[in-house]
């Protein structure tokens, strides 16, 4: 007589048949926790199923190993096994193709997510149009000869620049006087000595005093011409 479908024996029998592998009581108890079955109840169900011949078991010392009865399963012959292998290979190929398609789709999704939304494009377009408008207005002013810098601001900047260039020239001359006095009778190579001290000339950092003097003079000339 078959056990009721909701009884402990039915649940255990169904699990053992589904697994179709060697199991001990603890294996079964751990896997059937969702049914709220106690380990003692599972042990009893396994023993009853084994005694009634519904499952097989072997004893290894004090431990019993349970296994589904193999005579209940259809064992495929050689031809059927080959067909199953071929089908398995086809399914595996289909799986690989699906994985590749999923990967390509995910890549497309990532690319789309990295693109701007329509709202973002419109916002950026409006911002660029505003920048173009401002630049065009500035260009019109430049073409018509409108002064964009107030004369008093220009004068203040020229005076500040002139004062800075004057200080630069003065300090450059002071350094040269001191450097010449120190190195006049120095037996060492001057370049090596300069490197040891960590000194840098204007040329070492890509600046030139004369170019700033020329720029300043050009600015003053433009101011007079205007």
C-alpha positions, 0 to 999 in steps of 0.5 A: 500500500502506497503512503499518503501523499502528505505523510512523512513516508510519502515526502521522504520516498519522493525525495529519495527517488528524486535524488537517486543517490546515496543518502543518510538520515542527516542528508534527508533531514537537512533537505526536508526542513521546509516540511517541519519534519523531525530527524527521528520521524525521518529516520522512522520513515526511512526504516519503514520504507526500507522494510517495505522494500520501497527503497534500498539500504546498506549498512556501514557500521552503525550508519545506514545509507539509503538509495532509491530502488533502481528497478523502478527506473527505465534504463536506456540502451546504447542507442537511446544513450547516443540519442540523449548525448546528441540532444544534450549537445544540441541543447548545450549549443542552444544554451551557448547561443542564448548566453551570447545573445544575452551578453550582446543585449546587455552590452546594447543596454549598457550603451543605451544607458550611457547615452543622453536621454531626450530630456538631457539632449534638449537641456544641453541643446538649450545651453549650447544655444545660449552660449552661442548667442552670448558669443555672437553678441560679444563678437558683434561688439568686437566687430563694431569696436565697442570697448569691453574693458573700461579704461579705468580697469585697463589702466589699473591692470597695466599699472599693476603689471608694470609694477610686477615687471619692474620688481621682476627686473629688479630681483633678476638684477640683484640675483645676477650681482650676487651670483656673479660675486659668489661664482667669480672664482668658483672652480666648480662647473656653474651648471652643476653648482646651480643644480646642486642648489636647486636654482632655476632660471626664467628660461628653465621654466619657459618664461622670458622677462623681455617678452613681458616687457614687450607686451606691456609696451604694446599695451601702453601704445594701444592705449595712446592710439585709442 
